[in-house]
Amino acid sequence: MIRARQFILGFILLLGMTGLAEANSGRLVADLSKSNIAITSGFHGTDLLLFGAVDGAVGDDILVVISGPPTDIAQRRKANRAGIWINVETNIWQKVPSLYTILATSPINKIASPETLASLEIGTNNIGLKIAAETPVA
């Protein structure tokens, strides 16, 4: 969870330094409600609150991207064959974020240009999802 906090705070700093909003933005202060989350055998989840304040013009926007570590994911298509559902095709997606959430005060296409979103890999169209292997079964 420390990696998630570092990523969120790093992205917020990046947001302030690069001027992601097309307008001249003000100062941004942000923090998390919990600095450390212990994940033990009895862990059942927790709430995490990202809060902050911005010293800027009215109408300034904030965009936060939360991304988990990348992993490979198998996507299977099933079909009914003689009354039994079986896998008929498998796609393996590489380097898919285990969690990917975008929180924004406005639609992201109104906060930044498509070029900026692509260069910062913000949005599902910009994170480079690709199929590594297709395996037809039947």
Residue frames as a rotation matrix with the C-alpha (Angstrom) as fourth column:
MET 1
0.567 0.824 0.000 0.00
0.824 -0.567 0.000 0.00
0.000 0.000 -1.000 0.00
ILE 2
0.193 -0.593 -0.782 3.00
0.261 -0.737 0.623 2.22
-0.946 -0.324 0.012 0.49
ARG 3
-0.765 -0.464 0.447 3.66
0.517 -0.028 0.856 1.92
-0.385 0.885 0.261 -3.26
ALA 4
0.029 0.856 0.517 0.12
0.949 -0.185 0.254 3.10
0.313 0.483 -0.818 -3.97
ARG 5
0.709 0.201 -0.676 0.59
0.514 -0.803 0.300 6.11
-0.483 -0.560 -0.673 -1.70
GLN 6
-0.278 -0.895 -0.349 3.91
0.226 -0.414 0.882 6.95
-0.934 0.166 0.317 -3.34
PHE 7
-0.644 0.083 0.760 2.33
0.764 0.100 0.637 6.63
-0.023 0.992 -0.127 -6.78
ILE 8
0.428 0.895 0.130 -0.63
0.886 -0.443 0.137 8.84
0.180 0.056 -0.982 -5.89
LEU 9
0.616 -0.243 -0.749 1.51
0.282 -0.820 0.498 11.51
-0.735 -0.518 -0.437 -4.27
GLY 10
-0.516 -0.850 0.112 4.02
0.359 -0.096 0.928 11.31
-0.778 0.519 0.355 -7.12
PHE 11
-0.360 0.453 0.816 1.28
0.914 -0.004 0.406 11.73
0.187 0.892 -0.412 -9.69
ILE 12
0.723 0.634 -0.275 -0.19
0.682 -0.718 0.139 14.70
-0.109 -0.288 -0.951 -7.82
LEU 13
0.173 -0.753 -0.635 3.25
0.140 -0.620 0.772 16.31
-0.975 -0.222 -0.002 -7.76
LEU 14
-0.705 -0.402 0.585 3.66
0.585 0.139 0.799 15.55
-0.402 0.905 0.137 -11.46
LEU 15
0.182 0.877 0.444 0.26
0.971 -0.232 0.060 17.09
0.156 0.420 -0.894 -12.08
GLY 16
0.789 0.120 -0.603 1.32
0.355 -0.890 0.287 20.30
-0.502 -0.441 -0.744 -10.37
MET 17
-0.118 -0.946 -0.301 4.75
0.097 -0.313 0.945 20.47
-0.988 0.082 0.129 -12.01
THR 18
-0.736 -0.232 0.636 3.72
0.596 0.223 0.771 19.75
-0.321 0.947 -0.026 -15.59
GLY 19
-0.637 0.566 -0.524 0.67
-0.517 -0.817 -0.255 21.96
-0.572 0.108 0.813 -15.61
LEU 20
-0.808 0.349 0.476 -1.64
0.514 0.812 0.277 19.19
-0.290 0.468 -0.835 -16.77
ALA 21
0.377 0.906 -0.190 -4.51
0.677 -0.410 -0.611 21.63
-0.632 0.102 -0.768 -16.73
GLU 22
0.120 -0.318 0.941 -4.15
0.930 -0.297 -0.218 23.82
0.349 0.900 0.260 -19.79
ALA 23
0.753 0.186 0.632 -4.59
0.021 -0.966 0.259 26.94
0.658 -0.181 -0.731 -17.65
ASN 24
-0.378 -0.874 0.305 -2.05
-0.274 -0.210 -0.939 28.33
0.885 -0.438 -0.160 -15.22
SER 25
0.470 0.611 -0.637 -2.69
0.359 0.527 0.770 26.30
0.806 -0.591 0.029 -12.06
GLY 26
0.437 -0.236 0.868 -2.11
-0.740 -0.643 0.198 27.24
0.512 -0.728 -0.455 -8.43
ARG 27
-0.634 -0.718 0.286 -0.62
-0.727 0.428 -0.537 25.40
0.263 -0.549 -0.793 -5.49
LEU 28
0.412 0.723 -0.554 -1.88
-0.448 0.690 0.568 21.89
0.794 0.014 0.608 -4.70
VAL 29
-0.594 -0.494 0.635 -1.63
-0.799 0.272 -0.536 20.25
0.093 -0.826 -0.556 -1.27
ALA 30
0.411 0.732 -0.544 -2.73
-0.632 0.658 0.409 16.62
0.658 0.176 0.733 -0.91
ASP 31
-0.665 -0.562 0.492 -2.48
-0.747 0.488 -0.452 13.76
0.014 -0.668 -0.744 1.57
LEU 32
-0.272 0.544 -0.794 -3.99
-0.074 0.810 0.581 10.38
0.959 0.217 -0.180 2.41
SER 33
0.528 0.586 0.615 -6.09
-0.660 -0.173 0.731 9.58
0.535 -0.791 0.296 5.48
LYS 34
0.886 -0.302 0.353 -3.86
-0.047 0.698 0.715 6.60
-0.462 -0.650 0.604 6.34
SER 35
0.328 -0.848 -0.415 -0.13
-0.938 -0.346 -0.036 6.56
-0.113 0.401 -0.909 5.82
ASN 36
-0.788 -0.591 -0.173 0.22
-0.601 0.799 0.006 2.81
0.135 0.108 -0.985 6.30
ILE 37
0.420 0.907 0.041 -2.20
-0.905 0.415 0.090 -0.08
0.064 -0.075 0.995 5.78
ALA 38
-0.607 -0.619 0.498 -1.19
-0.681 0.728 0.076 -3.45
-0.410 -0.293 -0.864 7.22
ILE 39
0.304 0.650 -0.696 -2.36
-0.863 0.498 0.088 -6.32
0.403 0.574 0.713 5.04
THR 40
-0.658 -0.446 0.606 -2.43
-0.702 0.655 -0.280 -9.40
-0.272 -0.610 -0.744 7.25
SER 41
-0.947 0.297 -0.121 -4.28
0.231 0.893 0.387 -12.71
0.223 0.339 -0.914 7.13
GLY 42
-0.316 0.875 -0.368 -7.31
0.821 0.057 -0.569 -11.01
-0.476 -0.482 -0.736 8.74
PHE 43
-0.825 -0.050 -0.562 -7.42
-0.140 -0.947 0.289 -8.10
-0.547 0.318 0.775 6.27
HIS 44
-0.179 0.849 0.497 -10.90
0.844 0.392 -0.367 -7.49
-0.506 0.354 -0.787 4.84
GLY 45
-0.022 0.124 0.992 -10.35
0.778 -0.621 0.095 -4.16
0.628 0.774 -0.083 3.12
THR 46
-0.258 -0.070 -0.964 -10.27
0.766 -0.623 -0.159 -0.58
-0.589 -0.779 0.214 4.31
ASP 47
0.827 0.486 0.282 -11.28
0.562 -0.693 -0.451 2.90
-0.024 0.532 -0.847 3.28
LEU 48
-0.343 -0.929 -0.138 -8.65
0.860 -0.370 0.352 5.26
-0.378 0.002 0.926 1.96
LEU 49
0.759 0.638 -0.133 -9.40
0.568 -0.748 -0.344 8.94
-0.319 0.185 -0.929 1.65
LEU 50
-0.420 -0.803 0.422 -7.39
0.903 -0.418 0.102 11.24
0.094 0.424 0.901 -0.61
PHE 51
0.698 0.665 -0.265 -7.92
0.696 -0.718 0.033 14.85
-0.168 -0.208 -0.964 0.41
GLY 52
-0.462 -0.887 0.002 -6.38
0.867 -0.452 0.209 18.18
-0.184 0.099 0.978 -0.27
ALA 53
0.547 0.547 -0.634 -6.77
0.372 -0.837 -0.402 21.78
-0.750 -0.016 -0.661 -1.23
VAL 54
-0.111 -0.533 0.839 -5.90
0.989 -0.142 0.040 23.81
0.098 0.834 0.543 -4.27
ASP 55
0.074 0.041 -0.996 -5.00
0.329 -0.944 -0.015 27.48
-0.941 -0.327 -0.084 -4.24
GLY 56
-0.857 -0.320 0.403 -6.01
0.461 -0.130 0.878 28.44
-0.229 0.938 0.259 -7.73
ALA 57
-0.792 0.588 -0.168 -8.67
-0.606 -0.721 0.336 30.07
0.077 0.368 0.927 -9.79
VAL 58
-0.085 0.862 0.500 -12.27
-0.454 0.413 -0.789 28.97
-0.887 -0.294 0.356 -9.50
GLY 59
0.811 0.454 -0.369 -12.85
-0.537 0.329 -0.777 26.24
-0.231 0.828 0.511 -12.05
ASP 60
-0.284 -0.926 -0.250 -9.37
-0.946 0.313 -0.081 24.67
0.154 0.214 -0.965 -11.85
ASP 61
0.738 0.558 -0.379 -9.61
-0.539 0.826 0.167 20.90
0.406 0.081 0.910 -12.28
ILE 62
-0.192 -0.739 0.645 -7.94
-0.900 0.396 0.185 18.03
-0.392 -0.545 -0.741 -10.46
LEU 63
0.618 0.286 -0.732 -7.29
-0.601 0.772 -0.206 14.61
0.506 0.567 0.650 -11.94
VAL 64
-0.078 -0.598 0.798 -6.07
-0.891 0.400 0.213 11.62
-0.446 -0.695 -0.564 -9.90
VAL 65
0.369 0.098 -0.924 -5.03
-0.617 0.769 -0.165 8.27
0.695 0.631 0.344 -11.38
ILE 66
0.123 -0.293 0.948 -4.74
-0.839 0.480 0.257 5.24
-0.530 -0.827 -0.186 -9.11
SER 67
0.471 -0.071 -0.879 -3.01
-0.677 0.609 -0.412 2.26
0.565 0.790 0.239 -10.69
GLY 68
0.750 -0.192 0.633 -2.09
-0.387 0.647 0.656 -1.11
-0.536 -0.738 0.411 -9.20
PRO 69
-0.324 -0.942 0.087 0.91
-0.506 0.250 0.826 -3.23
-0.800 0.223 -0.557 -10.16
PRO 70
0.038 0.332 -0.942 0.76
-0.993 0.118 0.002 -4.69
0.112 0.936 0.334 -13.68
THR 71
-0.349 -0.065 0.935 -0.17
-0.333 0.941 -0.059 -8.33
-0.876 -0.332 -0.350 -14.14
ASP 72
-0.903 0.121 -0.411 -1.12
-0.356 0.323 0.877 -10.73
0.239 0.939 -0.248 -16.94
ILE 73
-0.314 0.888 0.335 -4.83
-0.577 0.102 -0.810 -11.53
-0.754 -0.448 0.480 -17.23
ALA 74
-0.967 0.103 0.233 -6.56
0.235 0.716 0.657 -14.39
-0.100 0.690 -0.717 -19.04
GLN 75
-0.338 0.898 -0.283 -9.84
-0.779 -0.436 -0.450 -13.54
-0.527 0.068 0.847 -20.75
ARG 76
-0.927 0.018 0.374 -11.94
0.149 0.934 0.324 -16.54
-0.344 0.356 -0.869 -21.75
ARG 77
-0.349 0.855 -0.384 -14.92
-0.934 -0.287 0.210 -16.80
0.070 0.432 0.899 -24.06
LYS 78
-0.738 0.182 0.650 -17.27
-0.121 0.912 -0.392 -19.65
-0.664 -0.368 -0.651 -23.28
ALA 79
-0.451 0.637 -0.625 -19.75
-0.829 -0.039 0.558 -21.41
0.331 0.770 0.545 -25.52
ASN 80
0.105 0.611 0.785 -22.50
-0.713 0.596 -0.369 -23.93
-0.694 -0.521 0.498 -24.94
ARG 81
-0.456 -0.295 -0.840 -21.53
-0.794 0.561 0.234 -27.27
0.402 0.774 -0.490 -26.53
ALA 82
-0.297 0.443 -0.846 -24.05
0.091 0.895 0.437 -30.08
0.950 0.053 -0.307 -26.11
GLY 83
0.695 0.717 -0.054 -25.45
0.175 -0.096 0.980 -28.50
0.697 -0.691 -0.192 -22.96
ILE 84
0.480 -0.624 -0.617 -22.04
0.831 0.097 0.548 -27.94
-0.282 -0.776 0.565 -21.36
TRP 85
0.980 -0.201 0.010 -20.34
-0.193 -0.952 -0.236 -24.55
0.056 0.229 -0.972 -21.12
ILE 86
0.467 -0.881 0.078 -16.70
0.811 0.462 0.357 -24.83
-0.351 -0.104 0.931 -22.17
ASN 87
0.170 -0.532 -0.829 -13.88
-0.182 -0.844 0.505 -22.41
-0.969 0.065 -0.240 -22.92
VAL 88
0.724 0.103 0.682 -13.63
0.606 0.376 -0.701 -21.88
-0.328 0.921 0.210 -26.68
GLU 89
0.377 -0.643 0.666 -11.10
0.440 -0.509 -0.740 -19.03
0.815 0.572 0.091 -26.80
THR 90
0.601 -0.277 -0.749 -8.55
0.712 -0.239 0.660 -17.52
-0.362 -0.931 0.054 -24.43
ASN 91
0.532 -0.480 0.698 -6.84
0.207 -0.725 -0.657 -14.15
0.821 0.494 -0.286 -24.76
ILE 92
0.262 -0.547 -0.795 -3.85
0.956 0.036 0.291 -13.33
-0.131 -0.837 0.532 -22.57
TRP 93
0.813 0.012 0.583 -3.50
0.129 -0.979 -0.159 -9.62
0.568 0.204 -0.797 -21.87
GLN 94
0.014 -0.909 -0.417 -0.03
0.900 0.193 -0.390 -8.46
0.435 -0.370 0.821 -20.78
LYS 95
-0.820 -0.544 -0.181 0.87
0.558 -0.686 -0.467 -5.81
0.130 -0.484 0.865 -18.23
VAL 96
0.032 0.909 0.415 -2.70
0.290 -0.406 0.867 -4.91
0.956 0.093 -0.277 -17.28
PRO 97
-0.670 -0.242 0.702 -2.96
-0.531 -0.505 -0.681 -2.79
0.519 -0.829 0.210 -14.13
SER 98
-0.743 0.389 -0.544 -4.50
0.571 0.792 -0.213 -4.87
0.348 -0.470 -0.811 -11.34
LEU 99
0.176 0.784 -0.596 -6.44
0.821 -0.450 -0.350 -1.72
-0.543 -0.428 -0.723 -10.40
TYR 100
-0.813 -0.397 0.426 -7.03
0.569 -0.698 0.435 1.33
0.125 0.596 0.793 -12.57
THR 101
0.279 0.904 -0.325 -9.20
0.940 -0.327 -0.102 4.21
-0.199 -0.277 -0.940 -11.42
ILE 102
-0.711 -0.394 0.583 -9.44
0.517 -0.855 0.053 7.79
0.477 0.339 0.811 -12.62
LEU 103
0.200 0.723 -0.662 -11.03
0.924 -0.363 -0.117 10.45
-0.325 -0.588 -0.741 -10.43
ALA 104
-0.786 -0.448 0.425 -11.51
0.585 -0.763 0.277 13.91
0.200 0.466 0.862 -11.91
THR 105
-0.520 0.577 -0.630 -13.50
0.217 -0.624 -0.751 17.06
-0.826 -0.527 0.200 -11.28
SER 106
0.240 0.551 -0.799 -14.43
-0.773 -0.390 -0.501 17.25
-0.587 0.738 0.333 -14.99
PRO 107
0.955 0.044 0.294 -14.33
0.139 0.810 -0.571 14.85
-0.263 0.585 0.767 -17.95
ILE 108
0.217 -0.976 -0.030 -10.67
0.410 0.063 0.910 14.11
-0.886 -0.209 0.414 -18.64
ASN 109
-0.128 -0.257 0.958 -10.93
0.992 -0.054 0.118 15.17
0.022 0.965 0.261 -22.28
LYS 110
0.726 0.377 0.575 -11.86
0.369 -0.919 0.137 18.66
0.581 0.113 -0.806 -21.02
ILE 111
0.855 -0.472 -0.215 -8.98
0.078 -0.292 0.953 18.79
-0.512 -0.832 -0.213 -18.53
ALA 112
-0.149 -0.980 -0.135 -6.15
-0.281 -0.089 0.955 17.95
-0.948 0.180 -0.262 -20.93
SER 113
0.174 0.117 -0.978 -5.51
-0.978 -0.091 -0.185 17.51
-0.111 0.989 0.099 -24.63
PRO 114
0.980 0.196 -0.035 -5.40
-0.199 0.963 -0.181 14.00
-0.002 0.184 0.983 -26.17
GLU 115
0.373 -0.917 -0.143 -1.64
-0.051 0.134 -0.990 14.42
0.927 0.376 0.003 -26.67
THR 116
-0.283 -0.442 0.851 -1.09
-0.843 -0.308 -0.440 15.21
0.456 -0.843 -0.285 -22.98
LEU 117
0.528 0.558 0.640 -3.26
-0.785 0.608 0.117 12.28
-0.324 -0.564 0.759 -21.88
ALA 118
0.930 -0.212 -0.300 -1.35
-0.005 0.808 -0.589 9.95
0.367 0.549 0.750 -24.22
SER 119
0.066 -0.990 0.123 2.08
-0.257 -0.136 -0.957 11.15
0.964 0.031 -0.264 -23.07
LEU 120
-0.448 -0.175 0.877 1.13
-0.880 -0.090 -0.467 10.66
0.161 -0.980 -0.113 -19.39
GLU 121
-0.792 0.187 -0.580 -0.68
0.031 0.963 0.268 7.35
0.609 0.194 -0.769 -20.15
ILE 122
-0.776 0.624 0.089 -3.98
-0.273 -0.204 -0.940 8.54
-0.568 -0.754 0.329 -18.67
GLY 123
0.177 0.916 -0.361 -7.13
-0.914 0.017 -0.405 6.70
-0.364 0.402 0.840 -19.77
THR 124
0.338 0.014 0.941 -7.74
-0.058 0.998 0.006 3.13
-0.939 -0.056 0.338 -20.88
ASN 125
0.981 0.017 0.195 -6.96
0.192 0.091 -0.977 4.03
-0.034 0.996 0.086 -24.50
ASN 126
0.617 -0.764 0.187 -3.51
-0.546 -0.587 -0.597 5.27
0.566 0.266 -0.780 -23.48
ILE 127
0.416 -0.475 0.775 -2.17
-0.789 0.236 0.568 2.59
-0.452 -0.848 -0.277 -21.10
GLY 128
-0.325 -0.686 -0.652 -1.02
-0.934 0.342 0.106 0.22
0.150 0.643 -0.751 -23.83
LEU 129
0.136 0.434 0.890 -3.35
-0.497 0.808 -0.318 -2.73
-0.857 -0.399 0.326 -23.37
LYS 130
-0.086 -0.164 -0.983 -2.40
-0.973 0.227 0.047 -5.50
0.215 0.960 -0.179 -25.78
ILE 131
0.872 0.399 0.284 -3.17
-0.432 0.899 0.066 -9.15
-0.230 -0.180 0.956 -26.29
ALA 132
-0.133 -0.983 0.130 -0.07
-0.837 0.181 0.516 -11.32
-0.530 -0.040 -0.847 -25.95
ALA 133
-0.983 -0.181 -0.033 -1.62
-0.174 0.859 0.481 -14.56
-0.058 0.478 -0.876 -27.20
GLU 134
0.027 0.995 -0.100 -4.89
-0.993 0.016 -0.114 -15.81
-0.112 0.102 0.988 -28.62
THR 135
-0.924 -0.347 0.159 -5.67
-0.347 0.937 0.029 -19.46
-0.159 -0.029 -0.987 -28.06
PRO 136
0.028 0.952 -0.305 -8.72
-0.948 0.122 0.295 -20.91
0.318 0.281 0.905 -29.79
VAL 137
-0.525 -0.177 0.833 -9.76
-0.625 0.744 -0.236 -24.12
-0.578 -0.644 -0.501 -28.03
ALA 138
0.052 0.624 0.779 -12.59
0.252 0.747 -0.615 -25.56
-0.966 0.228 -0.119 -30.06
